[in-house]
Amino acid sequence: MSEENQILEITHGFYHPIRGYWQTLTRPSQDILDTYPEGTIPYPLKPGEHYSPKNGGWIFVEPTSEPLSDMVKVVFADHIWERMTLKEADQVGAAMKQRDFRTRKIFESVSSYRSDHQIWPLLHQIVTQLFGAERAAQILAPSELVPA
């Protein structure tokens, strides 16, 4: 048995409706599983790049012919807040309290944030400065992509 086959045999998939799909190289201990967000379920391994989770399995999704740079990221507000820890949310809230009233009202009243909207650069800047680029990418991962 090759080393590659051994890794594939011990890989485990998990899915959460907000955080999406991820894999582990070993079976996580119960202590680790207990840290996964509520609603996380074991999930079959992803068969390839152009597959999306559906009903406990995977469906093939035709690759888009539009380059991603021509797509607008849309992140639902509830997804952003659910992806953050309580401490992270408090930090973002504190940073927003320093902004002018109009900006705070726009930030608080929208149901989604779009990468082509005036509030996006500020949101991206705050989250990146507070938590770093990698965590910001997780928090601001698109809920959907729409044509520009």
C-alpha positions in Angstrom: 0.0 0.0 0.0 1.5 3.4 -1.0 1.9 6.2 1.4 -0.6 8.3 -0.6 -3.3 5.5 -0.2 -2.7 5.4 3.5 -3.3 9.1 3.9 -6.5 8.8 1.8 -7.7 5.9 4.0 -7.4 8.0 7.2 -8.8 11.2 5.9 -12.1 12.3 7.3 -14.5 14.9 6.0 -16.8 17.3 8.0 -19.4 19.8 7.0 -21.0 22.8 8.8 -23.8 24.8 7.0 -22.0 28.1 7.7 -18.3 27.2 7.8 -18.5 24.7 4.9 -16.5 21.6 4.3 -13.1 20.5 5.7 -11.0 17.4 6.0 -8.7 16.0 8.6 -5.7 13.7 8.1 -6.5 11.6 11.1 -9.7 10.8 13.1 -10.1 13.7 15.5 -10.3 12.9 19.2 -13.5 13.5 21.0 -11.9 16.6 22.6 -11.3 18.1 19.2 -14.7 17.1 17.9 -16.2 18.9 20.9 -14.6 22.2 19.7 -16.4 21.9 16.3 -19.3 24.3 15.9 -22.8 22.9 16.7 -24.3 21.5 13.6 -21.1 20.0 12.3 -21.6 16.5 10.7 -19.2 13.8 9.3 -19.3 14.1 5.6 -18.1 12.0 2.7 -14.8 13.0 1.1 -15.0 15.6 -1.6 -14.5 13.8 -5.0 -13.0 16.8 -6.8 -12.7 20.5 -7.3 -16.1 21.2 -9.0 -18.3 19.5 -6.4 -20.7 21.1 -3.9 -22.3 19.5 -0.8 -25.9 18.6 -1.1 -28.2 16.3 1.0 -25.3 14.5 2.7 -23.4 13.9 -0.6 -21.8 15.8 -3.5 -23.1 17.1 -6.8 -21.0 18.2 -9.7 -21.2 21.9 -10.5 -20.2 23.1 -13.9 -17.3 25.5 -13.6 -18.3 29.1 -14.3 -17.0 30.6 -17.5 -16.8 33.9 -15.8 -13.5 34.7 -14.2 -13.8 35.1 -10.4 -12.4 38.6 -10.7 -15.6 39.6 -12.5 -17.7 38.2 -9.7 -18.9 40.1 -6.6 -18.5 38.4 -3.2 -21.6 38.5 -1.2 -21.3 37.7 2.5 -24.5 37.4 4.5 -24.3 39.4 7.7 -25.4 36.5 9.9 -22.6 34.3 8.3 -19.9 36.9 9.3 -21.1 37.1 12.9 -21.6 33.3 13.2 -18.1 32.7 12.0 -16.5 35.0 14.6 -15.9 34.0 18.2 -17.5 36.2 20.8 -14.2 37.9 21.4 -13.7 38.6 17.7 -17.2 40.0 17.4 -16.6 42.3 20.4 -13.3 43.5 18.8 -15.0 44.3 15.5 -17.8 46.1 17.4 -15.3 48.2 19.3 -13.5 49.1 16.0 -16.9 50.1 14.4 -17.8 52.3 17.5 -14.9 54.6 16.4 -16.5 55.3 13.0 -18.9 58.0 12.2 -22.6 57.6 12.8 -23.5 57.2 9.0 -20.9 54.4 8.5 -22.0 52.6 11.7 -25.7 52.7 10.5 -24.8 51.3 7.1 -22.7 48.6 8.7 -25.5 47.7 11.2 -28.4 47.8 8.8 -27.3 45.7 5.9 -28.3 42.0 5.5 -25.3 41.3 3.4 -21.9 42.8 2.6 -20.9 43.0 -1.1 -17.3 43.4 -2.3 -18.5 46.2 -4.6 -20.1 48.2 -1.9 -18.6 51.2 -0.1 -18.5 49.5 3.3 -16.5 46.4 2.0 -13.0 48.0 2.1 -13.6 49.2 5.7 -14.9 45.8 6.8 -12.0 44.0 5.1 -9.5 46.4 6.6 -10.8 46.0 10.2 -11.0 42.2 10.1 -7.6 41.9 8.5 -5.9 44.3 10.9 -7.5 42.6 13.9 -7.1 39.0 13.0 -4.6 38.7 10.1 -5.2 37.8 6.4 -5.8 34.1 6.9 -8.6 34.5 9.6 -10.0 37.4 7.6 -10.4 35.2 4.6 -12.3 32.6 6.7 -14.6 35.2 8.2 -15.2 37.0 4.9 -15.5 33.9 2.8 -18.3 34.5 0.3 -21.8 33.2 1.0 -22.3 33.4 -2.7 -20.7 34.9 -5.8 -22.8 37.0 -8.2 -21.9 38.6 -11.5 -20.6 42.1 -11.3 
